[in-house]
Amino acid sequence: MKISQIIKEKRKHLGLTQENIAEYLGVSIPAVSKWENGTTYPDITLLPGLARLLKTDLNTLMSFNEEMSEVEIKMLL
């Protein structure tokens, strides 16, 4: 799942608004909207706070998967 989908789904699950997210992180509401639409991404310095607010960890927020696919392994080799 893309970060945009994760932000939107977790925000809605927690009953937060885009305004709540924006206020907590000190960004504009349109910035949060752009994150959720996949137009832009949150600044890397905001990720820890965003993860805490959404009650998740950075690995989940960034869609990190510990197991590499065959394609990823071949690309590394």
Phi, psi and omega per residue, in radians:
M1 nan 2.470 -3.132
K2 -1.330 2.709 -3.142
I3 -0.997 -0.622 3.141
S4 -1.076 -0.740 3.129
Q5 -1.195 -0.689 -3.135
I6 -1.107 -0.801 3.139
I7 -1.038 -0.847 -3.080
K8 -1.121 -0.820 -3.100
E9 -1.144 -0.770 -3.126
K10 -1.195 -0.666 3.103
R11 -1.053 -0.845 -3.127
K12 -1.141 -0.704 3.134
H13 -1.044 -0.636 -3.127
L14 -1.507 -0.053 3.123
G15 1.296 0.436 3.126
L16 -1.624 2.681 3.046
T17 -1.758 2.905 3.042
Q18 -1.071 -0.590 3.109
E19 -1.109 -0.715 3.099
N20 -1.031 -0.810 -3.134
I21 -1.079 -0.846 -3.104
A22 -1.039 -0.798 -3.124
E23 -1.107 -0.775 -3.119
Y24 -1.083 -0.700 -3.067
L25 -1.623 -0.149 3.140
G26 1.290 0.620 3.107
V27 -2.149 3.056 3.141
S28 -1.460 2.754 3.083
I29 -1.093 -0.731 3.086
P30 -1.047 -0.524 3.097
A31 -1.115 -0.782 3.128
V32 -1.114 -0.713 3.101
S33 -1.042 -0.750 3.131
K34 -1.135 -0.629 3.078
W35 -1.081 -0.784 -3.090
E36 -1.240 -0.485 3.098
N37 -1.486 -0.146 -3.135
G38 1.386 0.215 3.128
T39 -1.279 -0.726 3.090
T40 -2.376 3.058 3.117
Y41 -2.121 2.685 3.071
P42 -1.117 2.588 3.041
D43 -1.071 2.506 -3.078
I44 -1.014 -0.542 -3.137
T45 -1.231 -0.304 -3.141
L46 -1.557 -0.260 -3.020
L47 -1.047 -0.764 3.128
P48 -1.054 -0.784 3.120
G49 -1.129 -0.697 3.117
L50 -1.112 -0.755 3.115
A51 -1.085 -0.767 3.118
R52 -1.081 -0.786 -3.117
L53 -1.087 -0.672 -3.124
L54 -1.499 0.084 3.107
K55 0.961 0.878 3.109
T56 -2.474 -3.129 3.100
D57 -1.921 2.910 -3.094
L58 -1.110 -0.609 3.124
N59 -1.073 -0.762 3.118
T60 -1.175 -0.795 -3.125
L61 -1.023 -0.672 -3.098
M62 -1.622 0.139 3.127
S63 1.006 0.669 3.132
F64 -1.298 2.334 3.126
N65 -2.121 2.113 -3.082
E66 -1.138 -0.516 3.135
E67 -1.586 2.239 3.140
M68 -1.541 2.516 3.089
S69 -1.341 2.879 3.110
E70 -1.033 -0.665 3.138
V71 -1.123 -0.765 3.131
E72 -1.110 -0.705 3.123
I73 -1.103 -0.791 3.131
K74 -1.091 -0.647 3.130
M75 -1.139 -0.612 3.124
L76 -1.284 -0.537 -3.119
L77 -1.492 nan nan
